[in-house]
Structures are given as structure tokens and as C-alpha cells.
Amino acid sequence: MDKRKNNGGNKNAGRKSKAEEQKLIEKLTPLEKEVLKKFEMNIKAGEKWAIELFFKYMYGLPKQQIEADVKQTMINWIEEKTYDE
């Protein structure tokens, strides 16, 4: 018997459909001016999270550099061939 339906995966996982995304945008659009006004107030009040968020969206995150410490070990295999005659 196929028991894949009992794997415990979430049926609602994954990206929402375009129609659902559009409905959400339509619901939130009337609140846009109010949200931006509150965001502006928080920036002017010196809220660190608001200032950081503003700069992240306005200018993007700074380029991150990751230093990789890679060490390679070479193993030389000596293969001995024996021939039985």
C-alpha cells in the first residue's frame, strides 16, 4: 500500500498562487499611506530598526566578503600490479 500521503508534508507549503497574491495586494493597498506615515515617524524618532530597514531597501545590503580557508591534501596512491604467470 502506498503510504506517501502519510509522510507528514504540509499541504499548504509552497508559493501562493498569483491570484492569492493579487488579492492580498488589493487588501493591503489602502493601508499603504498610513504605513508609510508610521514608518516615517519611526525613522524621525531614531528607531534603529526603521533606519536599518530604510537603508537596506533604498541602497541594498553592502557586499559581503567571505574568506575561505581551504586546505587541500593530495594523496598519492602507488598501485602495485602483480602478474601471475
Backbone as ProteinMPNN parsed JSONL, in Angstrom:
{"seq_chain_A": "MDKRKNNGGNKNAGRKSKAEEQKLIEKLTPLEKEVLKKFEMNIKAGEKWAIELFFKYMYGLPKQQIEADVKQTMINWIEEKTYDE", "coords_chain_A": {"N_chain_A": [[0.842, -1.192, 0.0], [0.513, 2.223, -0.8], [2.044, 4.66, 1.057], [2.594, 7.333, 0.915], [0.966, 9.527, 1.327], [0.904, 9.759, 4.011], [3.215, 10.941, 4.877], [3.533, 13.303, 6.254], [3.891, 15.802, 5.172], [3.303, 19.288, 4.537], [0.322, 20.421, 3.246], [-0.205, 23.015, 2.529], [2.178, 24.183, 1.941], [4.687, 25.971, 0.088], [4.794, 28.313, -2.677], [2.379, 30.917, -2.897], [-0.455, 31.196, -5.091], [-0.691, 33.3, -8.03], [-3.155, 34.604, -8.107], [-3.994, 34.581, -5.414], [-1.951, 36.122, -4.333], [-2.425, 38.561, -5.608], [-4.942, 39.233, -4.534], [-4.21, 39.697, -1.867], [-2.524, 41.907, -2.181], [-4.403, 43.786, -3.089], [-5.974, 44.028, -0.798], [-4.17, 45.181, 0.995], [-3.285, 47.563, -0.148], [-4.893, 49.971, 0.359], [-3.938, 50.666, 2.879], [-1.418, 51.602, 2.575], [-0.508, 54.377, 2.595], [-0.882, 55.087, 5.283], [0.819, 53.27, 6.585], [3.316, 54.026, 5.548], [3.47, 56.569, 6.633], [3.657, 55.998, 9.388], [6.05, 54.61, 9.321], [7.789, 56.635, 8.535], [7.557, 58.271, 10.801], [8.795, 56.633, 12.721], [11.392, 56.55, 11.717], [12.132, 59.241, 11.973], [11.995, 59.394, 14.727], [14.22, 58.099, 15.403], [14.391, 55.36, 15.545], [16.2, 52.442, 15.5], [15.75, 50.042, 14.038], [14.02, 50.896, 12.021], [15.533, 52.729, 10.593], [17.614, 51.098, 9.687], [16.142, 49.308, 8.082], [15.176, 51.079, 6.144], [17.596, 51.863, 4.852], [18.464, 49.366, 3.914], [16.527, 48.699, 1.995], [16.587, 50.934, 0.356], [19.261, 51.282, -0.528], [20.348, 48.78, -0.622], [21.996, 45.819, 0.662], [25.334, 45.917, 1.961], [28.114, 44.652, 0.078], [29.034, 41.439, 0.88], [31.889, 39.83, 2.072], [33.389, 36.729, 2.095], [35.824, 34.925, 3.65], [37.535, 32.211, 2.595], [39.089, 29.478, 3.937], [40.842, 27.235, 2.616], [42.228, 24.123, 2.539], [44.093, 21.799, 0.834], [44.733, 18.402, 0.561], [46.865, 16.243, -0.931], [46.767, 12.974, -1.968], [48.871, 10.491, -2.802], [48.571, 7.673, -4.573], [50.099, 4.642, -4.807], [50.069, 2.217, -6.982], [50.493, -1.099, -7.022], [51.146, -3.532, -9.333], [50.576, -6.87, -9.786], [51.477, -9.729, -11.52], [50.478, -12.86, -12.234], [52.12, -15.629, -13.445]], "CA_chain_A": [[0.0, 0.0, 0.0], [1.286, 3.459, -0.912], [1.838, 5.454, 2.273], [3.161, 8.67, 0.734], [0.066, 10.546, 1.866], [1.123, 9.812, 5.454], [4.571, 11.42, 5.139], [3.515, 14.456, 7.154], [4.173, 17.049, 4.47], [2.287, 20.322, 4.678], [-0.411, 20.65, 2.001], [-0.222, 24.443, 2.237], [3.547, 24.655, 1.737], [4.987, 26.421, -1.273], [4.441, 29.678, -3.052], [0.961, 31.193, -3.137], [-0.758, 31.435, -6.5], [-0.735, 34.718, -8.415], [-4.471, 35.142, -7.747], [-3.969, 34.84, -3.97], [-1.026, 37.234, -4.127], [-3.109, 39.768, -6.071], [-5.98, 39.553, -3.538], [-3.536, 40.262, -0.71], [-2.081, 43.255, -2.566], [-5.59, 44.64, -3.13], [-6.396, 44.294, 0.583], [-3.197, 45.998, 1.711], [-3.03, 48.834, -0.829], [-5.467, 51.149, 1.04], [-3.186, 50.968, 4.099], [-0.056, 51.996, 2.208], [-0.177, 55.739, 3.061], [-0.806, 55.06, 6.748], [2.022, 52.522, 6.962], [4.475, 54.861, 5.232], [3.487, 57.663, 7.6], [4.186, 55.426, 10.638], [7.454, 54.299, 9.069], [8.482, 57.93, 8.575], [7.611, 58.695, 12.205], [9.798, 55.828, 13.405], [12.716, 56.995, 11.261], [12.385, 60.543, 12.605], [12.169, 59.167, 16.16], [15.531, 57.487, 15.593], [14.296, 53.908, 15.768], [17.29, 51.793, 14.773], [15.228, 49.057, 13.086], [13.411, 51.6, 10.886], [16.631, 53.312, 9.813], [18.282, 49.976, 9.01], [15.245, 48.824, 7.04], [15.182, 52.082, 5.08], [18.834, 51.769, 4.079], [18.522, 48.069, 3.227], [15.675, 48.737, 0.813], [16.947, 52.063, -0.504], [20.593, 51.142, -1.109], [20.76, 47.378, -0.651], [22.976, 45.412, 1.66], [26.707, 46.009, 1.466], [28.652, 43.403, -0.447], [29.659, 40.66, 1.939], [33.019, 39.03, 1.639], [33.61, 35.561, 2.936], [37.155, 34.39, 3.441], [37.534, 30.755, 2.638], [40.376, 28.901, 4.277], [40.756, 25.916, 2.015], [43.489, 23.395, 2.506], [43.942, 20.572, 0.078], [45.724, 17.372, 0.819], [46.987, 15.338, -2.063], [47.153, 11.616, -1.601], [49.453, 9.781, -3.943], [48.381, 6.237, -4.48], [51.024, 3.85, -5.594], [49.377, 0.962, -7.242], [51.412, -2.177, -7.416], [50.476, -4.526, -10.133], [51.235, -8.167, -9.755], [51.017, -10.597, -12.591], [50.778, -14.265, -12.002], [52.425, -16.306, -14.7]], "C_chain_A": [[0.882, 1.25, 0.0], [0.997, 4.343, 0.3], [2.417, 6.855, 2.136], [2.26, 9.748, 1.321], [0.235, 10.7, 3.376], [2.513, 10.329, 5.821], [4.625, 12.632, 6.06], [3.866, 15.768, 6.479], [3.015, 18.022, 4.617], [1.63, 20.585, 3.324], [-0.342, 22.11, 1.562], [1.172, 25.023, 1.991], [3.727, 25.094, 0.287], [4.51, 27.83, -1.516], [2.948, 29.798, -3.318], [0.742, 31.459, -4.628], [-0.811, 32.938, -6.766], [-2.06, 35.357, -8.005], [-4.523, 35.476, -6.256], [-3.082, 36.032, -3.644], [-1.693, 38.558, -4.514], [-4.203, 40.193, -5.086], [-5.358, 40.215, -2.315], [-3.057, 41.684, -0.997], [-3.262, 44.222, -2.571], [-6.092, 44.978, -1.732], [-5.473, 45.283, 1.285], [-2.967, 47.375, 1.098], [-3.661, 50.037, -0.132], [-4.696, 51.554, 2.306], [-1.803, 51.54, 3.823], [0.338, 53.361, 2.761], [0.004, 55.774, 4.572], [0.477, 54.365, 7.23], [3.271, 53.358, 6.695], [4.604, 56.036, 6.195], [4.076, 57.184, 8.935], [5.679, 55.117, 10.496], [8.297, 55.569, 9.138], [8.622, 58.429, 10.013], [8.689, 57.935, 12.97], [11.216, 56.2, 12.983], [13.087, 58.304, 11.938], [12.603, 60.413, 14.11], [13.508, 58.479, 16.462], [15.492, 56.001, 15.895], [15.309, 53.206, 14.866], [16.764, 50.827, 13.702], [14.668, 49.721, 11.833], [14.49, 52.188, 9.978], [17.358, 52.222, 9.032], [17.436, 49.461, 7.85], [15.213, 49.779, 5.852], [16.423, 51.94, 4.205], [18.955, 50.445, 3.331], [17.707, 48.089, 1.948], [16.068, 49.842, -0.16], [18.26, 51.815, -1.24], [21.077, 49.701, -1.203], [21.781, 47.085, 0.429], [24.38, 45.588, 1.096], [27.193, 44.642, 1.006], [29.397, 42.685, 0.676], [30.776, 39.829, 1.357], [33.225, 37.9, 2.632], [34.998, 35.025, 2.611], [37.103, 32.879, 3.608], [38.955, 30.27, 2.912], [40.338, 27.45, 3.809], [42.146, 25.295, 1.984], [43.238, 22.091, 1.769], [45.082, 19.625, 0.418], [45.719, 16.426, -0.371], [47.445, 13.975, -1.544], [47.655, 10.937, -2.861], [49.298, 8.294, -3.71], [49.399, 5.557, -5.381], [50.385, 2.489, -5.758], [50.394, -0.062, -7.742], [50.637, -3.2, -8.181], [51.275, -5.829, -10.029], [50.623, -9.027, -10.843], [51.424, -12.022, -12.265], [51.028, -14.943, -13.35], [52.239, -17.773, -14.611]], "O_chain_A": [[1.878, 1.316, 0.72], [-0.147, 4.727, 0.541], [2.703, 7.502, 3.143], [2.753, 10.783, 1.768], [-0.243, 11.676, 3.954], [2.945, 10.171, 6.963], [5.689, 12.945, 6.594], [4.116, 16.76, 7.165], [1.87, 17.608, 4.801], [2.313, 20.935, 2.361], [-0.412, 22.41, 0.371], [1.319, 26.237, 1.847], [3.014, 24.647, -0.611], [3.894, 28.454, -0.651], [2.331, 28.9, -3.89], [1.654, 31.894, -5.331], [-0.957, 33.741, -5.844], [-2.089, 36.519, -7.601], [-5.034, 36.529, -5.873], [-3.416, 36.851, -2.788], [-1.537, 39.56, -3.817], [-4.372, 41.386, -4.832], [-5.906, 41.181, -1.782], [-3.174, 42.564, -0.144], [-3.135, 45.355, -2.108], [-6.581, 46.083, -1.498], [-5.924, 46.118, 2.069], [-2.49, 48.274, 1.791], [-2.998, 51.07, -0.037], [-4.81, 52.698, 2.748], [-1.095, 51.923, 4.755], [1.415, 53.495, 3.342], [0.927, 56.409, 5.081], [1.13, 54.824, 8.167], [4.183, 53.395, 7.521], [5.713, 56.45, 6.533], [4.893, 57.878, 9.541], [6.464, 55.331, 11.419], [9.381, 55.577, 9.722], [9.671, 58.944, 10.4], [9.414, 58.521, 13.775], [12.136, 56.169, 13.799], [14.209, 58.469, 12.418], [13.311, 61.224, 14.707], [13.878, 58.3, 17.622], [16.448, 55.445, 16.436], [15.283, 53.351, 13.644], [17.28, 50.802, 12.585], [14.809, 49.2, 10.726], [14.376, 52.148, 8.753], [17.679, 52.4, 7.857], [17.955, 49.207, 6.762], [15.221, 49.35, 4.699], [16.327, 51.901, 2.978], [19.495, 50.41, 2.225], [18.141, 47.557, 0.926], [15.896, 49.695, -1.37], [18.369, 52.1, -2.433], [22.117, 49.437, -1.806], [22.353, 47.995, 1.031], [24.595, 45.428, -0.105], [26.734, 43.609, 1.492], [30.27, 43.255, 1.33], [30.639, 39.21, 0.302], [33.233, 38.103, 3.846], [35.309, 34.712, 1.462], [36.676, 32.359, 4.639], [39.895, 30.618, 2.197], [39.864, 26.562, 4.518], [43.1, 25.877, 1.468], [42.28, 21.374, 2.057], [46.239, 20.027, 0.541], [44.681, 15.887, -0.753], [48.4, 13.873, -0.774], [46.939, 10.829, -3.857], [49.838, 7.739, -2.753], [49.526, 5.874, -6.563], [50.195, 1.733, -4.805], [51.052, 0.127, -8.765], [49.595, -3.68, -7.733], [52.498, -5.845, -10.172], [49.409, -9.04, -11.048], [52.6, -12.317, -12.051], [50.223, -14.828, -14.274], [52.457, -18.484, -15.592]]}, "name": "protein", "num_of_chains": 1, "seq": "MDKRKNNGGNKNAGRKSKAEEQKLIEKLTPLEKEVLKKFEMNIKAGEKWAIELFFKYMYGLPKQQIEADVKQTMINWIEEKTYDE"}
